[in-house]
Structures are given as structure tokens and as C-alpha cells.
Amino acid sequence: MIDPSILKLPLLAASVAALWLAESLAPHFVAFTRNVRTRRLHALRNAALALINGLLGIVLLGVLIAGSTALANAHQVGLLRLVEFPAWAETIVALLLFDCWMYWWHRINHVVPFLWRFHRVHHSDPCMDVTTALRFHPGEIVLSTAARLLVVNLIGMELWHLVLYELIALPIVAFHHSNIAMPRRADDALRWIIVTPWMHWVHHSRERAETNSNYASVLSIWDRIFGSYILRHDPDEIAFGLDEFPDDPRHQGVAGLLKTPVDR
């Protein structure tokens, strides 16, 4: 049985390393990269959460989801089992439905107060770079995995569909969190298909109306369809983070980040 974590962790590490180098050479927010000590400390804190979540993911994804998809497959459970699709069409439908679910799960995390308490760890980052893509509370990983158990089986996805989605999504998620200098025209063109830095930077704004926008993970079309698409042409003016979590060790240290869901 394939463990998705075995495939996705090296890809995530490679994507983060490549984008870290790219944003070091050509950053959009130059001031952040100039302070080497601050940038390294920021990366180490986010990487610490990633390490915890990686170990958690090996257990949750490798055991729970793999086992549940095998059981659902044996009993022919799921929407994709109701119609006979060619393999290629089934794969496309599975990926589209799951990416749509990821949009709605993200949006729900902004609406439900209990879920927001965990998700705000991701949004409390006062500086945006590729390591922000690693910054999630372990509690959110547990909750999102529990939701995936239901959704993957409701769709009728094979385990390898989920593996394929992760392999596509991880580099894109790392990319749109990065501090890489993207020419506006290039970002405009890419944004017709995938979520880009200029689009996702808005989502990390301190302005609540902007925070509650641009929820898509891979395909940008979901925000356009469901009316949550916002773009700013002055990204240098965006203030990142959350007002209630200032940039200090008490809130931004690893212990503070783990305590965020019960803070205030």
C-alpha cells in the first residue's frame, strides 16, 4: 500500500528549497530578505511546525486514509463508482472535485470559529515567504485529515488519485506563498489557471475583507465561480499577519504558535 507521505515529503522539501533560493536571488519584498537573521529564524519556526506535521501526516495519511480508501474501494463506495468512466476521465473528475473541496474546506476554516482558532496560526505569520506554506497547527492537520476521510470516500477516489493531487498541489501551494518577484504580466497569465503569489498575498492581508478571499489551493477558477476573488495591484502595500498576534517571541515562537488556538 502506497503511503502518500513517502512521495510528497521529498517533493515538498525540493519545492521549498528551490523557491527559497529563487526568492533569495529575486525577492519581491526585499526588506525581509535583507535581514538574514530574521529570515532564518522565521524559516526555522515554520519548519519546526512542518516537522511535527510531517510526522503526524505519516500516521494519519499513511494509515487512516490508506486504510479507509481500500475499504471504500472494496465496497464500491463513492460518487465515481455510480458511473462507468474511462480511467483518464475518472482521474480528471476526481482531481477537480477534490480541488473544489479544498476550496470549500479552506473557506469553512475562515467561517467556523472553532476551525479558525487553528487556521489562524497560518495567517498570523507577519512575513510572507515560501516557508509560510509549512506553517499549520497540528490540530488543523488532524481536523483536515478527518474531513478528508469522509470526502475522499464520498467522491470515491482511489488512493493514487490523492497521491497525484498532492504531487500537483504541493509545488503550487509553495509557489503562491513564496516571496518571489513575479512580473505582473507573468502573474496575470498564470492566474487564469492556478493560484499565484499576487493572488495569495491578498489572502494573507490583515484586512479582514481580503483575508476572507482567494481560498483556492490549485485552480484559481473556484474563487471566480464562487465570488471570493479579489486582486490588488499594489501588493507592496499589503500588511501581512493578524492584528491580535504581533511579531514578538511570545506569539511567533514555536510554543506560542502551538498555543494559538487557546490564546484569546
Wavefront OBJ file of the C-alpha trace (Angstrom):
o trace
v 0.000 0.000 0.000
v 1.459 3.387 -1.032
v 1.988 5.937 1.702
v 1.374 9.411 0.191
v 3.789 10.957 2.687
v 6.695 8.983 1.245
v 6.154 10.645 -2.125
v 5.084 14.105 -1.047
v 7.674 14.948 1.620
v 10.708 14.896 -0.717
v 8.745 16.885 -3.309
v 7.741 19.476 -0.704
v 11.334 19.747 0.546
v 12.657 20.184 -3.003
v 9.981 22.781 -3.851
v 10.655 24.802 -0.714
v 14.434 24.658 -1.232
v 14.181 25.753 -4.882
v 11.790 28.611 -4.105
v 13.860 29.668 -1.079
v 16.832 30.056 -3.412
v 14.728 31.849 -6.037
v 13.301 34.342 -3.549
v 16.811 34.873 -2.135
v 18.041 35.885 -5.581
v 14.922 37.746 -6.739
v 12.636 38.698 -3.819
v 9.500 40.801 -4.195
v 9.573 42.056 -0.599
v 13.247 42.971 -0.496
v 13.416 44.284 3.073
v 12.542 40.890 4.557
v 15.322 39.020 2.738
v 17.928 41.626 3.694
v 17.639 40.743 7.376
v 19.262 37.321 7.176
v 18.933 36.506 10.873
v 15.224 37.336 10.994
v 14.564 35.381 7.829
v 16.384 32.296 9.107
v 14.608 32.401 12.465
v 11.275 32.770 10.666
v 12.094 29.744 8.498
v 13.181 27.619 11.464
v 9.951 28.307 13.342
v 7.807 27.389 10.360
v 9.955 24.349 9.612
v 9.508 23.137 13.209
v 5.745 23.029 12.664
v 6.299 21.276 9.344
v 8.383 18.597 11.062
v 5.671 17.957 13.658
v 3.006 17.857 10.948
v 5.119 15.620 8.737
v 5.411 13.010 11.465
v 1.709 13.346 12.177
v 0.898 13.051 8.484
v 2.806 9.793 8.111
v 0.495 8.234 10.696
v -2.760 9.908 9.669
v -2.372 9.804 5.893
v -0.388 6.603 5.684
v -2.663 4.585 7.941
v -6.117 6.146 8.205
v -6.692 7.401 4.670
v -4.931 4.484 3.002
v -6.991 2.046 5.051
v -10.287 3.836 4.531
v -9.847 4.181 0.758
v -9.019 0.484 0.490
v -12.190 -0.352 2.442
v -14.332 2.019 0.360
v -12.888 0.571 -2.843
v -13.680 -2.966 -1.708
v -17.319 -1.982 -1.085
v -17.585 0.246 -4.200
v -18.431 3.363 -2.175
v -18.408 6.853 -3.739
v -19.831 9.046 -6.494
v -17.284 7.888 -9.059
v -18.484 4.318 -8.577
v -22.016 5.239 -9.760
v -20.953 5.866 -13.388
v -18.513 3.973 -15.558
v -15.763 6.422 -16.534
v -12.675 5.836 -18.641
v -9.648 5.883 -16.327
v -8.410 9.245 -17.654
v -11.840 10.890 -17.201
v -12.237 9.444 -13.711
v -8.860 10.873 -12.742
v -9.737 14.357 -14.017
v -13.140 14.345 -12.292
v -11.589 13.103 -9.039
v -8.926 15.843 -9.073
v -11.425 18.592 -9.910
v -13.889 17.525 -7.223
v -11.160 17.270 -4.618
v -9.692 20.675 -5.524
v -13.196 22.151 -5.229
v -13.487 20.519 -1.814
v -10.150 22.037 -0.793
v -11.537 25.463 -1.714
v -14.616 24.947 0.458
v -12.696 23.413 3.359
v -10.404 26.446 3.374
v -13.382 28.777 3.244
v -15.142 26.907 6.086
v -11.985 27.339 8.199
v -12.492 31.097 7.951
v -16.178 30.942 8.890
v -16.384 28.420 11.735
v -14.835 29.983 14.889
v -13.523 26.685 16.250
v -11.715 25.873 12.990
v -10.437 29.450 12.646
v -8.695 29.170 16.024
v -6.385 26.564 14.479
v -6.166 28.054 10.980
v -5.138 31.470 12.268
v -1.703 30.012 13.045
v -1.163 30.077 9.293
v -2.475 33.634 8.988
v -0.608 35.057 11.963
v 2.669 34.984 10.026
v 3.764 38.651 9.720
v 6.148 37.859 6.844
v 5.320 36.007 3.643
v 7.787 33.619 2.093
v 7.808 30.019 0.928
v 8.116 28.708 4.499
v 4.685 30.182 5.279
v 3.334 27.269 3.232
v 4.648 24.979 6.004
v 3.049 26.886 8.865
v -0.027 24.975 10.063
v -1.099 23.947 13.538
v -1.051 20.168 14.144
v -4.665 20.452 15.277
v -5.621 21.723 11.823
v -3.831 18.757 10.240
v -5.865 16.359 12.408
v -9.146 18.115 11.602
v -8.450 18.362 7.867
v -7.448 14.691 7.746
v -10.695 13.694 9.477
v -12.633 15.695 6.886
v -10.630 14.092 4.078
v -11.562 10.643 5.293
v -15.176 11.472 4.547
v -14.707 13.464 1.350
v -12.248 11.114 -0.368
v -14.621 8.220 0.157
v -17.689 10.265 -0.768
v -16.039 11.121 -4.085
v -14.846 7.536 -4.484
v -11.205 8.457 -5.013
v -8.504 5.839 -5.264
v -5.502 6.353 -3.010
v -3.331 7.099 -6.026
v -5.750 9.911 -7.017
v -4.986 11.558 -3.687
v -1.260 10.971 -4.170
v -1.446 12.569 -7.632
v -3.364 15.565 -6.276
v -0.745 16.101 -3.567
v 2.082 15.887 -6.105
v 0.391 18.571 -8.215
v -0.740 20.787 -5.343
v 2.345 20.952 -3.141
v 4.654 22.819 -5.569
v 1.804 25.206 -6.473
v 1.000 25.935 -2.822
v 4.686 26.520 -2.083
v 4.899 28.788 -5.148
v 1.946 31.021 -4.299
v 3.194 31.541 -0.741
v 6.682 32.483 -1.922
v 8.306 35.904 -1.875
v 9.488 35.552 -5.443
v 9.484 38.604 -7.711
v 6.929 37.825 -10.407
v 6.447 40.261 -13.292
v 2.838 41.380 -13.229
v 2.165 40.125 -16.760
v 3.504 36.672 -15.928
v 1.401 36.532 -12.774
v -1.670 37.722 -14.715
v -1.237 34.958 -17.295
v -0.637 32.168 -14.774
v -3.548 33.338 -12.628
v -6.065 32.307 -15.268
v -5.152 28.712 -14.390
v -3.506 28.436 -10.976
v -3.272 30.447 -7.763
v -0.278 32.802 -7.942
v 1.688 34.880 -5.418
v -0.068 38.144 -6.290
v -3.411 36.440 -5.708
v -2.495 34.642 -2.489
v -0.665 37.572 -0.908
v -4.075 39.282 -0.735
v -5.428 36.324 1.226
v -2.772 36.902 3.914
v -3.637 40.582 4.324
v -4.559 41.959 7.746
v -7.661 43.495 6.159
v -10.484 41.107 7.060
v -12.289 41.504 3.719
v -9.082 40.483 1.953
v -8.270 37.681 4.396
v -11.705 36.249 3.587
v -10.989 35.911 -0.120
v -8.904 33.865 -2.569
v -9.344 30.488 -0.876
v -8.341 28.263 -3.795
v -5.398 25.866 -3.477
v -4.584 24.919 -7.075
v -7.088 26.167 -9.661
v -7.958 29.858 -9.361
v -11.317 29.330 -11.059
v -13.068 28.360 -7.820
v -12.709 31.882 -6.403
v -14.053 33.326 -9.645
v -17.032 30.941 -9.689
v -17.946 31.357 -6.016
v -17.433 35.122 -5.825
v -14.427 35.275 -3.492
v -11.814 36.554 -5.958
v -10.004 39.776 -5.006
v -6.854 41.220 -6.536
v -4.734 44.189 -5.556
v -2.309 45.785 -7.951
v -0.285 47.283 -5.106
v 0.997 44.171 -3.259
v 3.784 46.208 -1.649
v 1.092 47.931 0.432
v -0.295 44.686 1.913
v 0.312 44.254 5.649
v 0.589 40.544 6.485
v -0.465 38.759 9.653
v -3.206 39.269 12.229
v -3.544 42.315 14.472
v -4.160 40.167 17.558
v -0.862 38.291 17.107
v 2.034 40.782 16.964
v 5.522 39.977 15.766
v 7.102 39.025 19.079
v 8.580 35.796 20.505
v 5.568 35.158 22.753
v 3.258 34.850 19.754
v 5.636 33.868 16.949
v 7.833 31.316 18.737
v 7.035 27.622 18.288
v 5.450 27.387 21.758
v 3.332 30.471 21.047
v 2.202 29.070 17.697
v 1.164 25.772 19.276
v -0.753 27.712 21.944
v -2.506 29.985 19.424
v -5.841 28.060 19.305
v -6.405 28.645 23.031
v -4.964 32.168 23.091
v -7.594 34.896 23.487
l 1 2 3 4 5 6 7 8 9 10 11 12 13 14 15 16 17 18 19 20 21 22 23 24 25 26 27 28 29 30 31 32 33 34 35 36 37 38 39 40 41 42 43 44 45 46 47 48 49 50 51 52 53 54 55 56 57 58 59 60 61 62 63 64 65 66 67 68 69 70 71 72 73 74 75 76 77 78 79 80 81 82 83 84 85 86 87 88 89 90 91 92 93 94 95 96 97 98 99 100 101 102 103 104 105 106 107 108 109 110 111 112 113 114 115 116 117 118 119 120 121 122 123 124 125 126 127 128 129 130 131 132 133 134 135 136 137 138 139 140 141 142 143 144 145 146 147 148 149 150 151 152 153 154 155 156 157 158 159 160 161 162 163 164 165 166 167 168 169 170 171 172 173 174 175 176 177 178 179 180 181 182 183 184 185 186 187 188 189 190 191 192 193 194 195 196 197 198 199 200 201 202 203 204 205 206 207 208 209 210 211 212 213 214 215 216 217 218 219 220 221 222 223 224 225 226 227 228 229 230 231 232 233 234 235 236 237 238 239 240 241 242 243 244 245 246 247 248 249 250 251 252 253 254 255 256 257 258 259 260 261 262 263 264
